[in-house]
Amino acid sequence: MTEDNADDRPKGEERSGLGGWFSHLLALPGEALAYATGKWKAMNASHDMLEKAEPLSLPDGSVVKLKEAWLKLEAVSADDADTSAPASGEPEAPAWSPDERMLIERIRKDTAEANRNNVTRTEAYRNVYFHSPELHWALLAHLVSRNGGWNMTDLQGEWLPRLLADHQRRDVFLFLERANSLIFADAYPQLLLYQWSRSLGRSLFHLLPAFGVSRFMTPVWKQFWRERDSALLTTSLIVNEQHFIEGRVVQSPYFDQRVLHTLFFGLQSLLQLNGVFFPYGSEDKEHGGCGELRLAGLILESFRDLEERIEFGKRLYAMLFGVPAVFEGARSFAAAVKHTGSRSDYAPHLFEGVRRGAPKRVYEEKLLGGRLKPGADRIYSPLLPSAWKDHPMDPVEPGDWFQKVDQVARYFRELPLPRSFEITNEYGLMLSKLELAVLASQRGEKPGEGWEAGDGRV
């Protein structure tokens, strides 16, 4: 709202909007001290958990064997090496038996059914992991997919509809949906093919080309079938999926112009909206804690950087499976709490999935120091079906990203543990920054167009 029409605003609303802004300013010294204290505690907590860590490794011998297999693929011409299925979904020279064709069609059907939306994808990943816990990537994907769902519903939640216009929020949703649905469409058939191989007692990875999977993954799965090295498989899947979306999403002219180069996306690092958080435990009530969920996680600085995304995924994986406290807590959370897309899944003390009343024209401050103020309503974080309708997936662009070993070799040297990953305090700061951005916009600038649509699906 501009200064020109500020007089049209009810006096009570004017006072509440400006009051929220000034109360934030007045609280800054106290919040700064609380943040510094929380930062110190987080570093100590990370240090204590790292002392009990069991670092993951990538065996040199296994990596060498994979590199040799990939080198052989380099010798194959691009035309002969392209294992992507054409529009019909079949390889150009079908060589599958009737039983194999039936299995291929079943996996395709199961994948399409589970790829309807973020909630169904997230549940599918969870089912795979708890059925086949050696597939570490499935648990990592489940938890990252939860974060993807929370990011999607944030676009229709308490704050972002006041900062972004309707078309901006829809573009960001489509970006998130496309990236996540593409990864699922590529990875889920691989996971199912492994489970069918286990069930039938024989390797079925010669069928990977039927699903358009990069030739990069065929020697990986064949080696995993023999050696069961979960860390090497997970690293390979991280490398594969990020390359898979690089040309199809990150370098897409549509998303590059409408999402990645927008002011909002540029501000994500400042507001820390591009973090991935794993709920892993609760504060100890006996020592002054409130029993609220604790978060481990990392902040991704630049989504547009392929190498950074891959290294980010590797650090998340090293933290999740290398730090016992994080693994045990996050795994228990995944097993016990059904994903809805609402942040109330992990923080019901802060968020609510159903709004109690119509949103007020002028936002009233709810947070102080990353916690709800006494008497304040919880932050609205809708369930996914309330925020977004299912978006039918467009066809996957054909092509194989893998060309040379040099593209991937550097990613198979180590799985480094992050030095600091206890992020509960940072998360509280992120919420405060976002609320402050809303209060600032009310102080003298027009809120995002169409913010009243925050309750409705688009």
Number of C-alpha atoms within 10 A of each C-alpha: 16 13 12 8 9 14 10 10 13 11 11 9 15 18 14 16 22 20 16 24 22 15 12 20 12 11 12 15 11 12 18 13 12 15 19 13 12 17 18 13 14 20 16 14 15 19 16 11 18 21 9 12 18 14 15 19 16 17 14 12 9 15 16 13 14 20 20 12 16 24 15 11 19 14 11 12 10 14 7 7 17 20 21 24 19 16 11 7 14 18 18 12 6 9 11 15 9 9 8 13 16 12 15 20 14 13 20 19 13 15 20 18 13 21 24 16 21 28 21 15 26 28 18 21 24 24 16 21 20 16 11 16 14 17 21 20 24 25 27 24 24 22 25 20 23 28 21 23 27 24 23 27 28 26 25 32 27 23 24 22 24 28 23 19 16 21 13 19 22 18 15 20 24 16 22 17 21 21 20 22 25 21 19 24 21 20 22 24 24 22 20 16 21 22 18 16 15 14 9 10 9 11 17 18 19 13 20 20 19 23 24 24 25 22 20 23 22 19 19 24 25 17 17 17 17 9 11 14 18 17 23 24 21 21 23 21 22 24 24 23 19 18 23 23 21 17 14 18 18 22 14 15 13 13 19 15 11 16 22 21 12 13 9 16 18 14 12 17 15 13 19 20 20 20 20 23 23 30 24 23 19 14 13 11 10 8 7 8 10 11 12 17 18 21 24 25 24 23 17 19 18 16 15 15 12 16 17 14 19 21 18 20 24 25 21 25 26 23 29 26 22 23 21 16 19 25 19 15 21 24 22 14 19 21 12 9 10 15 25 22 28 30 26 22 21 20 14 15 14 20 21 20 22 16 17 10 6 9 15 9 13 21 20 20 23 19 22 19 20 22 16 17 13 9 7 13 17 22 22 25 30 30 26 24 17 19 23 19 13 15 15 13 15 9 8 17 15 14 19 18 19 22 20 16 18 12 12 18 14 10 17 19 12 17 23 17 21 16 12 19 26 26 26 22 21 22 21 17 21 18 20 22 17 18 24 19 18 27 27 18 19 24 21 15 14 14 22 20 15 14 21 16 17 26 20 14 14 17
